[in-house]
């Protein structure tokens, strides 16, 4: 599991995450912070994108300069609804990425994820996939989302979250050992309601102000 999980412990991310955790942080602030953190997570998760070189002219001289290789196309997939908060930041960084959505809700009694929406671009097979969801708690939703998305045959898959719980990470890594996970922090545990402790509460409610 250790090689599969990257904790992005950049000081700016850690500071902003602490602000997000605070119960008194408003919806507006929470949303902006998640967007800012997503930009920073985005840098890390795209670190290995390949480059090609092209001849350009600066005002002073010609040079052979790096640009993103055009064959490396991305698809971002948001696990609804809280994934939207990370998606917005990532899209700012990668404006030409295509976007898919998968809608899962957790049955409140069994905590088992149930799919209610699924749409991805038609050319997913030619794209590297980055799946986003702020909270990897039990891991059930993440595992179910990746199960479903694997059936669309993307070139590769990465999973980006804000917070993860150790038991959820273990579950995810056991079922999908080839999918790299990026998170800003690993918290203590998941409670009996499926919440990450200490966590930040319900990410969707805090993002959209629904509670
Ligand atoms: N989903 C959330 O929104 N919060 C948690 O703590 C766990 C799952």
Boltz pocket constraint, residues with backbone or C-beta under 6 A from the ligand:
constraints:
  - pocket:
      binder: B
      contacts: [[A, 82], [A, 135], [A, 137], [A, 194], [A, 195], [A, 196], [A, 197], [A, 199], [A, 200], [A, 201], [A, 202], [A, 203], [A, 204]]
      max_distance: 6.0
